[in-house]
Amino acid sequence: MKKRIDCIPMRVGVFVFLLVLASLPTLAQTVSGTVTGPEGERIPGVTVLLKGTQNGTTTDGEGYYQIKAPAKGTLVFSFVGFVTQAASIGGKAKLDVQLMEDAVQLQEVVAVGYGTQKKKEVTGAVAQVDNEVLSKSSTSDLGTALQGQIAGVSVQSSSGEPGASSNIQIRGITSVTGSNQPLYVVDGIPYWGDPKLSISEIATIDVLKDAASASIYGTRGSGGVILITTKQGKAGTMKVDLDGYYGIQNITSGVPRTNFEDYMYSYFLWQKNQNGTNLGNTWSPLENTTDGFLHNTDLTNVIEKNNAAIQNYSLNVRGGTKDLTYSVNANYFGQDGMIINSGYERFNVRANTSFTKNKWTIRTSLGLRTENQQYSPYGMLSRIYQYAPYQQPVDPNLQSITNAGANGSGQAQNMGYLAATFQQKDRRKGGQFNGNIQAEYAITKDLKFMTRFGGSSTADTRVRINPLIKTYDNDGVLLPQQVRSGVYNFSDRLSNFAFENTLSYTKTFGGHHLDVFGGITAEEYTYSSFFAQKYDLLSNDITVLNGATLDPNAGSGTGYNQNKTNTLLGMLGRVQYNYKGKYMLSVSARRDASSRFSKKYRWGLFPSFSAGWNVSDEEFFKPLLDKISSLRVRASQGTTGNQNFLDYSNAATITLNKDYAFGPDGSELLGLGDTQTSYANKNVKWETSVQSNIGVDMSFFKNKFTFTADFYNTQKRDMLFPLAVPPTTGAGKNATVVLNVGDMTNKGVELSAGYRKVGKFSWSTNATFTRNINTITKMSGTNTVNYLSGGYVDNVDQVTVIQVGLPAGAFMVMPTNGIVKSQEQLAAYQKLVPTAKMGDLIYVDKKTVDTDGDGVPDQGDGLLNNDDRVYAGSGIPKFTIGLNLNASYKNFDISMQWYGSYGAKLINATRTAAYQYGTAQDLVYQYSSDNQNSNIPAYRGGSHLNARGWSDYWIEDGSFIRLRNVSLGYEFPASVLKKAKLNKLRLYVAAQNPITLTRYMGFNPDVGGDGLASRGIDKGTYPMSAQYRVGFQLGF
């Protein structure tokens, strides 16, 4: 028995040796050679793979390669823009290959929703971006990486805060009440919102832009569809890729702020403009103590952080056998904030497998994400402008304010408020598990059945703590009005599940090819949340809900919880036909039901039709092929639906209001009051979008130059909008009912072009152009102008509207005509504004009165009110452009991504706030008797008409051109990699947003806001950063 046991280690060793030996290529030898193009030019960067394995390499800057391979093996050579070629080794040690140019990769496969198609046979407007392009951006946000890459896809930043998501719109605004975000589909499973994948786990992104392509998703296709395919494994030797970068970030722009000397001079001008030669007590801010002369406080150094770190590391392992393949990806992303108390880190893991046996193919995908985010206090940047430079500096770590400085208790309270803001802790922890399993069975060679189940579950918890800060007056007495502390808890859970069963039939006979697809889908989305808040912490050491006051009086705390469920059921079908790849036809229809509608209007039908013609395949076109390599024309029309509005809009809602007392006088018994705040509308029906699209795809001069153009017209019908309910109905304050009351159009043109030259010096360029015109064409109801809640500039003045004939979210502002600079102007203006003085903004009394009866208003009504407002543009740009430049020489490569936006108007609310608080630097140049040529209105306090945010004075041109990314890299040659036993090693330096050319005077001209109502209003949003980083790409 002992001898038998002793033999076990030897047997294990022999087994391991044989296993390792079996994994090595049989009779491996070194094969080398040069890869050239059609004209003999050497091509760097060509992928060389041993067929049936993942053993591979790439050609160096001279087109040279070297690889270990068996004598009887086959090498596969592939490169973008060229036909993939296989060459048998045949025992040769030297193997040179010449690649021929491909017909613009028309055999390339793109995702089209519930399937794939050859690019040559696509009849809709579909665009693709791969991981190589996406990975050039250093961001946790997918939208930021997509900006400028696809014509028709608009990306605007909601914030530069770490972890923030951008606003993505495909072919313009699609809804004025619901979400304008596209539908995300990851490996076939629809997601609720941004799936927040790491870029490293994404293989390709396909965007379905036209309704004919998106209508297969029915209810949620009106905003376009983003199809994400994650990385999959390939049969062969295991390959390992390790990528990473580390960088720093800085704020490079902002609204200039005054220093102490300029502030006092501006204050002097204020007094002079108010009182004329009688300056009054000009030095009143400093009258209490000379301590104010000692300060020149600038909170910028306290709030902003220089050289904040950003880093990203990813690991991908993939491989497999003929039957089983796998891909595992792990990613870490970390970003420190450029503003105190902000930062973000995320960890993603994804494992994909594919198993094929006989007629079965089973695929699985599992993903896990964890997040930690710290938010900067709301409006932190505004604090810079609210705090006068003569005031005492604030130590962000103080727990009490005892030195009130120059302005007594008022300053102490202000300092206490700031200290509490600086010490606020606002953290979110989140996680998501997602996955799907798909089983496909080949019933026959042409008929396949597929069943798929998947979904995700997301849980977030957010805790905000407003610390306890005590403030004292100059005598050390605790002030009666303290900064109120508190603790805020919020948690939510989102989950979605999808179950699909489909049949697909594919048949080719003669020159005819037919694809028939049909299926049934069921989806469920659930959302639950809980919120609680209590005030007046007993101690900063106890920061839980029970550590706050137990005072039962009204206002001591608030809370709520909610639960929502939305279910969808769909039946879908599609028929695709082509003849010899020349003539293509596609017809699809989807019938959907949503629980958000009453039974009468629950179901919606969404059909589509598209056709294409590869003109360049015709006999009559052959004489032109030397100049025009390919020509394809496309046309489509489709209908999509939108159910992205409030849940239970077809039912009345009841809201819990404030407590009320009942019983005898003096009773402390409190009761709860409920108010109906919205009314049921059983007739609410689907918003629908009908879109027509015409497109053309061309390539020239042996496919070196490519061009694509699309023209579209979208008619939005039965748009949902909440209308106010009259108080006579007994409804509560601001009660509404959702009705189908509006129509809207989106018209546009999308152009993209590219050029490439391959050789010892290779270079390529791609450009995109997007133009979208949005117009409200119908709006029922008594209000001709509907001001959007949330469209405030200074918490007082609403400026964004929904109005027929204008874009959704248009700016409606009070017009001005310069400032009062003469006695004649002053006398005329005082008839409208009796209190007007020299240097005031001149508001225009719009002509609204018809005095001669000809039906044309010819005179103002003598009042300043909303009737005087005029259209002043919107936050929607007239057009956007993207430009990518790439070049390589030998082993060096350089790339640049430019992005530009023209015609958007922005309201600089940060500049407005600085003016209202008297801390704007340009106030030293304001109008005065000594500076009568100034165009800056005289400062008369924050509430004066000169400072109101509703005028066109604060509107600025938001056009800009930005260098989004630039990188310079070096890839080590094959000879070095061989010695180091590596497949790839590339080092690079890069910068993101280093250059922005704009006239805008705020932090960032790319202002997306947090919704339609605030689009284009810069409220001191967290600024974008300029980033500088070094990175590596390593392959084993």
Secondary structure, DSSP 8 states (H G I E B T S, - for coil): -HHHHHHHHHHHHHHHHHHHHHHS-TTEEEEEEEEE-TTS-B-TT-EEEETTSS-EEE--TTSEEEEEEETT-EEEEE-TTB--EEEE-TT-SB--EE--B-STTTT-EEE-SSSEEEGGG--S-EEEEEHHHHTTS--S-HHHHHTTTSTTEEEEBS--STT---EEEESS---SSS----EEEETTEEESS-----GGGEEEEEEE-SHHHHGGGGGGGGG-EEEEEE----SEEEEEEEEEEEEEEE------B--HHHHHHHHHHHHHHHHTT---STTGGGSS-GGGGG----THHHHB-SSEEEEEEEEEEEEE-SSEEEEEEEEEEEEE-SBTT-EEEEEEEEEEEEEEETTEEEEEEEEEEEEEEE---TTHHHHHHHS-TTS----TT-SEE---GGGHHHHHHHHHHHHHHHT-EEEEEEEEEEEEEEEEEESSSSEEEEEEEEEEEEEEEEEEEE---EEB-TTS-B-SS----EEEEEEEEEEEEEEEEEEEEEEEETTEEEEEEEEEEEEEEEEEEEEEEEE-BS-TT--SGGGB----STTSEEEEEEEEEEEEEEEEEEEEEEETTTEEEEEEEEEEEETTS-GGG-EEEEEEEEEEEEGGGSGGGGGGTTTEEEEEEEEEEEEEEE--S-TTTTS-EEEEEEEEE-SSTT---EEEEEEEEE---TT---EEEEEEEEEEEEEETTTTEEEEEEEEEEEEEEEEEEEE--GGGT--TT-EEEEEEEEEEEEEEEEEEEEEE-SSEEEEEEEEEEEEEEEEEEE-SS-SSEE-TT-BSSSS-B-EEE-TTS-TTEEEEB-EEEE--SHHHHHHHTTT-TT--TT-EEE-----B-SSSSSS--B--S--SGGG-EE---SS-SEEEEEEEEEEETTEEEEEEEEEEES-EEEEHHHHHHHHTT-BGGGGGS-BTTBTT--S-----TTSGGG-TTBGGGEEE--EEEEEEEEEEEE--HHHHHHHT-SEEEEEEEEEEEEEEE---SS-S-B-TTSGGGTTEESS-----EEEEEEEEEE-
